[in-house]
């Protein structure tokens, strides 16, 4: 297992703090340098960055398949659900990583430091500095991956299930300039509809974009990015213990499957209003309920199955 915390090395820390990141998400308290993906198999790195909760050390679970031992490989960043189990989230992608030659990174956003407002909702409300949104942490970790020499290409795949799916689809809408090639939002409990308060039954963020910096130009850019809304057709329990039952969520439908279909329909209408072609699409996964392992497998098949 690889554990790296370069902040303990004073000289390297000073260099990191004095050198700005070459990214639009840079911040004066930039992410410290680290070298992930150095050993084959499962491991983790202790990654230091600035998040909505402040200067934080974030544990990131990683996996390097044998095929990537001596060459750079594409990166999948997978975001856990409400259970906050990043190790499981990583492990659900290991089979696909071995088959297709993928690096896997799964950040752990613990409940104590990253409650709903900071995790699923990205720390957006009341924070004008986008570099301090949790979404920007993903981008800066990607920079660290690129700097390590282990990550190939100039983009990454972003996957999230359940609460992680909330994180992902909001990141797509609020930070479409992020460098994900494809984003996958699987079995989200409810959605931020890509409309204002008036078109969302009077509900503001996190149920609509009302109360966020999103603009029409922002949305046009978001619709131009590939977003897969993956829905298990058996994720239909209206009494699931982790299903959000707030008024804003209930207004989107009685269960996750229905809420996902509603989100796709609202998004299609909004893209039409804006006069743009949307690259968002719905994928129904038959026979699957609220099961992250199966949804990760379906996502891997959708992205890499033909390779």
C-alpha positions as CSV (number, residue, x, y, z in Angstrom):
1,X,0.0,0.0,0.0
2,X,1.4,3.4,-1.0
3,X,1.0,6.2,1.6
4,X,2.5,9.6,0.5
5,X,2.3,12.9,2.4
6,X,4.9,15.1,1.0
7,X,3.9,18.1,3.1
8,X,6.2,16.7,5.8
9,X,9.1,17.6,3.6
10,X,9.6,21.2,4.2
11,X,11.5,22.1,1.1
12,X,9.0,20.5,-1.2
13,X,6.1,22.0,0.7
14,X,7.6,25.5,0.2
15,X,8.1,24.9,-3.5
16,X,4.5,23.7,-3.8
17,X,3.1,26.7,-2.0
18,X,5.2,29.2,-4.1
19,X,4.4,27.7,-7.5
20,X,0.9,28.4,-9.0
21,X,-1.0,25.5,-10.7
22,X,-1.4,25.8,-14.4
23,X,-5.1,25.3,-14.2
24,X,-8.2,27.6,-14.0
25,X,-9.0,26.1,-10.6
26,X,-5.8,27.3,-9.0
27,X,-5.9,28.8,-5.5
28,X,-3.3,30.6,-3.4
29,X,-3.3,27.5,-1.1
30,X,-2.6,25.2,-4.0
31,X,-2.6,21.4,-3.7
32,X,0.6,19.9,-2.5
33,X,2.6,17.7,-4.8
34,X,2.3,14.0,-4.5
35,X,3.0,11.0,-6.7
36,X,0.1,8.6,-6.9
37,X,-0.2,5.4,-8.9
38,X,3.4,4.2,-8.3
39,X,2.7,0.6,-7.3
40,X,0.6,-2.1,-8.9
41,X,-2.5,-3.1,-7.0
42,X,-4.6,-1.4,-4.4
43,X,-3.2,1.5,-2.4
44,X,-4.0,5.0,-1.3
45,X,-2.5,8.5,-1.1
46,X,-3.0,11.2,1.5
47,X,-3.7,14.1,-0.7
48,X,-3.6,17.7,0.7
49,X,-5.7,20.4,-0.8
50,X,-8.1,23.2,-0.1
51,X,-11.7,22.2,0.0
52,X,-14.9,23.9,1.2
53,X,-14.0,22.7,4.7
54,X,-10.6,24.4,4.6
55,X,-7.1,23.0,4.2
56,X,-7.7,19.3,4.3
57,X,-5.9,16.0,3.9
58,X,-8.1,13.8,1.7
59,X,-7.6,10.0,1.5
60,X,-7.8,8.8,-2.1
61,X,-8.1,5.0,-2.7
62,X,-6.3,4.0,-5.8
63,X,-5.8,0.9,-8.0
64,X,-3.1,0.2,-10.7
65,X,-3.6,-2.9,-12.9
66,X,-0.6,-4.9,-14.0
67,X,-1.1,-3.6,-17.6
68,X,-0.3,-0.1,-16.3
69,X,2.9,-1.0,-14.4
70,X,5.2,0.4,-17.1
71,X,3.0,2.8,-19.1
72,X,0.6,5.7,-18.5
73,X,-3.1,4.7,-18.6
74,X,-6.5,6.5,-18.6
75,X,-7.9,7.5,-15.3
76,X,-11.4,6.9,-13.8
77,X,-12.3,9.0,-10.8
78,X,-15.1,7.3,-8.9
79,X,-17.1,9.1,-6.2
80,X,-18.7,7.1,-3.4
81,X,-22.3,7.3,-2.1
82,X,-23.9,8.1,1.2
83,X,-22.0,5.3,2.9
84,X,-18.7,7.1,2.2
85,X,-16.9,3.9,1.5
86,X,-14.2,4.9,-1.0
87,X,-12.4,1.6,-0.8
88,X,-15.5,-0.3,-2.0
89,X,-16.1,2.3,-4.7
90,X,-12.6,1.7,-6.0
91,X,-12.9,-2.1,-5.7
92,X,-16.1,-2.1,-7.8
93,X,-13.9,-0.8,-10.7
94,X,-11.0,-3.3,-10.4
95,X,-12.4,-5.8,-12.8
96,X,-12.9,-3.1,-15.5
97,X,-9.4,-1.7,-14.7
98,X,-7.8,-5.1,-15.2
99,X,-9.7,-5.7,-18.4
100,X,-9.3,-2.3,-20.0
101,X,-6.1,-1.0,-18.5
102,X,-7.5,1.8,-16.3
103,X,-6.2,3.7,-13.3
104,X,-8.8,4.1,-10.6
105,X,-9.0,6.9,-7.9
106,X,-11.8,7.1,-5.3
107,X,-11.6,10.1,-3.0
108,X,-13.0,9.7,0.6
109,X,-15.2,12.6,1.7
110,X,-15.9,11.7,5.3
111,X,-19.2,12.9,6.9
112,X,-17.5,14.7,9.7
113,X,-15.7,17.2,7.5
114,X,-17.9,17.0,4.4
115,X,-21.6,17.0,5.2
116,X,-24.2,17.2,2.5
117,X,-23.7,20.9,1.8
118,X,-20.0,20.4,1.1
119,X,-20.1,16.9,-0.4
120,X,-23.2,16.3,-2.6
121,X,-23.7,20.0,-3.1
122,X,-20.0,20.8,-3.6
123,X,-19.8,23.7,-1.2
124,X,-21.2,26.0,-3.9
125,X,-23.7,28.1,-1.8
126,X,-22.2,31.2,-0.4
127,X,-18.7,30.6,-1.9
128,X,-17.9,32.8,-4.9
129,X,-14.4,31.4,-5.2
130,X,-14.9,28.4,-7.5
131,X,-11.4,27.2,-6.6
132,X,-12.8,26.3,-3.1
133,X,-15.7,24.2,-4.4
134,X,-15.2,20.5,-3.8
135,X,-15.4,20.0,-7.6
136,X,-12.1,21.8,-8.0
137,X,-10.4,19.3,-5.7
138,X,-11.1,16.7,-8.4
139,X,-9.5,18.8,-11.0
140,X,-6.4,19.5,-8.9
141,X,-6.0,15.8,-8.1
142,X,-6.1,15.2,-11.8
143,X,-3.3,17.7,-12.2
144,X,-1.3,15.7,-9.6
145,X,-2.0,12.5,-11.6
146,X,-0.8,14.1,-14.8
147,X,2.3,15.4,-13.1
148,X,3.1,11.9,-11.8
149,X,3.5,10.7,-15.4
150,X,1.2,7.7,-14.7
151,X,-2.0,9.2,-16.3
152,X,-2.4,9.2,-20.1
153,X,-4.3,11.7,-22.2
154,X,-5.7,15.1,-21.1
155,X,-9.1,14.0,-19.6
156,X,-10.5,11.6,-17.1
157,X,-13.8,9.7,-16.7
158,X,-15.9,10.8,-13.7
159,X,-18.3,8.3,-12.1
160,X,-20.6,8.6,-9.1
161,X,-23.3,6.4,-7.6
162,X,-26.2,7.6,-5.4
163,X,-24.9,10.6,-3.4
164,X,-21.9,10.5,-5.6
165,X,-24.2,10.7,-8.6
166,X,-25.6,13.9,-7.1
167,X,-22.0,15.2,-6.8
168,X,-21.3,14.3,-10.5
169,X,-24.3,15.8,-12.2
170,X,-24.0,19.0,-10.3
171,X,-20.3,19.3,-11.1
172,X,-21.2,18.9,-14.8
173,X,-23.6,21.8,-14.7
174,X,-21.7,24.1,-12.4
175,X,-18.1,23.4,-13.6
176,X,-18.5,22.2,-17.3
177,X,-15.0,23.4,-18.0
178,X,-13.6,20.6,-15.9
179,X,-11.6,18.1,-17.9
180,X,-13.8,15.0,-17.7
181,X,-14.3,13.2,-21.0
182,X,-17.5,11.6,-19.9
183,X,-19.4,11.9,-16.6
184,X,-21.7,9.2,-15.3
185,X,-24.4,9.9,-12.7
186,X,-25.8,6.6,-11.6
187,X,-29.0,6.2,-9.4
188,X,-29.0,9.7,-7.9
189,X,-31.5,10.1,-5.1
190,X,-32.7,13.4,-6.5
191,X,-31.4,16.1,-8.9
192,X,-30.6,19.7,-9.4
193,X,-32.8,20.5,-12.3
194,X,-31.1,22.5,-15.0
195,X,-33.6,25.3,-14.7
196,X,-34.4,28.3,-12.4
197,X,-36.7,28.3,-9.4
198,X,-39.8,29.2,-11.4
199,X,-39.5,26.1,-13.6
200,X,-38.7,23.8,-10.8
201,X,-41.9,24.1,-8.8
202,X,-40.6,27.0,-6.8
203,X,-37.6,25.2,-5.4
204,X,-34.1,26.7,-5.2
205,X,-30.7,24.9,-5.1
206,X,-30.1,22.0,-4.6
207,X,-33.4,21.2,-6.4
208,X,-32.8,23.8,-9.2
209,X,-30.0,26.1,-10.3
210,X,-31.6,29.1,-8.6
211,X,-29.1,30.4,-6.0
212,X,-26.0,29.3,-8.0
213,X,-23.7,31.2,-10.4
214,X,-25.0,29.1,-13.3
215,X,-25.9,31.1,-16.5
216,X,-27.3,30.1,-19.9
217,X,-23.8,30.1,-21.2
218,X,-22.8,27.8,-18.4
219,X,-25.6,25.4,-19.3
220,X,-24.8,25.5,-23.0
221,X,-21.3,24.4,-22.2
222,X,-22.6,21.7,-19.9
223,X,-24.9,20.3,-22.5
224,X,-21.9,20.0,-24.8
225,X,-20.2,17.6,-22.4
226,X,-21.1,13.9,-22.4
227,X,-23.2,13.0,-19.3
228,X,-24.7,9.5,-18.9
229,X,-27.7,9.3,-16.5
230,X,-27.7,5.7,-15.6
231,X,-30.8,4.3,-13.9
232,X,-31.4,0.9,-12.5
233,X,-34.9,0.0,-13.5
234,X,-35.5,-1.7,-10.2
235,X,-34.4,1.3,-8.1
236,X,-38.0,2.0,-7.5
237,X,-38.5,1.6,-3.7
238,X,-40.3,4.8,-2.5
239,X,-39.3,3.8,1.1
240,X,-35.7,3.1,0.6
241,X,-33.9,4.2,3.8
242,X,-31.4,6.4,2.0
243,X,-34.0,8.0,-0.4
244,X,-34.4,11.8,0.1
245,X,-38.0,12.4,1.1
246,X,-37.9,16.3,1.2
247,X,-40.6,18.2,-0.6
248,X,-38.2,19.3,-3.3
249,X,-37.1,15.7,-4.0
250,X,-40.7,14.3,-3.8
251,X,-41.7,16.8,-6.4
252,X,-39.3,15.1,-8.8
253,X,-41.0,11.7,-8.4
254,X,-41.6,8.9,-5.9
255,X,-38.4,6.9,-6.5
256,X,-34.9,7.2,-8.0
257,X,-35.9,5.7,-11.3
258,X,-38.7,8.1,-11.9
259,X,-36.7,11.1,-10.7
260,X,-33.9,10.3,-13.1
261,X,-36.3,10.1,-16.0
262,X,-37.8,13.4,-15.0
263,X,-34.4,15.0,-14.9
264,X,-33.6,13.7,-18.4
265,X,-36.9,15.1,-19.7
266,X,-36.4,18.5,-18.1
267,X,-32.8,18.7,-19.4
268,X,-34.0,17.9,-23.0
269,X,-36.6,20.7,-22.8
270,X,-34.0,23.1,-21.5
271,X,-31.5,22.3,-24.2
272,X,-34.2,22.8,-26.8
273,X,-35.0,26.2,-25.2
274,X,-31.4,27.2,-25.5
275,X,-31.2,26.0,-29.1
276,X,-28.3,23.6,-28.4
277,X,-27.8,19.9,-29.0
278,X,-27.5,18.0,-25.8
279,X,-24.9,15.2,-25.3
280,X,-26.6,14.0,-22.2
281,X,-28.3,10.6,-22.5
282,X,-30.2,8.1,-20.3
283,X,-29.1,4.5,-20.0
284,X,-31.5,2.2,-18.3
285,X,-29.9,-0.8,-16.6
286,X,-32.4,-3.7,-16.5
287,X,-32.8,-5.8,-13.4
288,X,-30.7,-3.5,-11.1
289,X,-31.8,-1.7,-8.0
290,X,-29.7,0.5,-5.8
291,X,-26.6,-1.5,-6.3
292,X,-23.3,0.4,-6.8
293,X,-21.3,-2.7,-7.9
294,X,-23.7,-3.5,-10.7
295,X,-24.0,0.1,-11.8
296,X,-20.2,0.5,-12.0
297,X,-20.0,-2.7,-14.1
298,X,-22.7,-1.3,-16.4
299,X,-20.9,2.0,-16.7
300,X,-17.7,0.2,-17.6
301,X,-19.5,-1.7,-20.3
302,X,-21.1,1.4,-21.7
303,X,-17.8,3.2,-21.9
304,X,-15.3,0.4,-22.7
305,X,-17.3,-2.6,-23.6
306,X,-16.5,-2.5,-27.3
307,X,-12.7,-2.3,-26.7
